[in-house]
Amino acid sequence: SINYGVVINEINYLSFNDSPEDWVELHNPTNKTIDIGLWTLKDNNDDHVFTIPENTIISANDFIVLCKDVAAFENLFSEVNNIGDFGFGLGGGDQVRLFDSSEQLVDKVEYDEEDPWPTEPDGTGPILELIHPSLDNNRAENWAASNSNNGTPGEINSVYDDE
């Protein structure tokens, strides 16, 4: 994959109750602005493609959330910078893949709802948070279940650890 600095940083794949539907948080941990316009988000199905609008910028050290349902997401997180509607759901064992405008893979997380991935009781499913943006996000041990019921879209993850 190409390292532009953009990281898949948080994944909400199992929505329930009054939740905001599925969403994925992208993080730019670098000190420069990154233009992600015309990049695409896919799950494990190549027919499920969401194209990020042209001229979409992630500022240095900032976040943007790609969501399945903007209205539902904004209902819960009115202040969070988001774009959508990506029109497909994320399954319990699935992938989140991010491609640049030339269709080169930028980042990919292939996660599961079973060990060694973070799990929660009751089948409600955790919101996955990357422990630190420099870690390999395709490895289960670098993720933890959010300490917040609704996750931390648009802000530093609740499980963030820079040790």
Summary of the structure (lengths in Angstrom):
residues: 163
radius of gyration: 14.3
end to end distance: 25.5
largest distance: 41.4
contacts: 494
relative contact order: 0.23
helix: 8%
strand: 31%
